[in-house]
């Protein structure tokens, strides 16, 4: 996210997956730190708006809860369930 924000990268991929279930007040689904929320927050600072596309087979509720109602983050959750 920092490399995208400062312009040193045009594309970034986090092959380690994402901890999209983590909430600020609890760990959930093996996710205790929501790295995606932290990355989105970093990108908001540099880019202003973020499109988040979640292609995991189950719902990324931690990210959705963090930015629900935000005008700066567009959530696209592609659930298979």
Secondary structure, 3 states (H helix, E strand, C coil): CHHHHHCCCCCCCCCCCCCCCCECCECECCECCCHHHHHHHHHHHHHCCEEEEECCCCCCHHHHHHHCCCCCEEEEECCCC
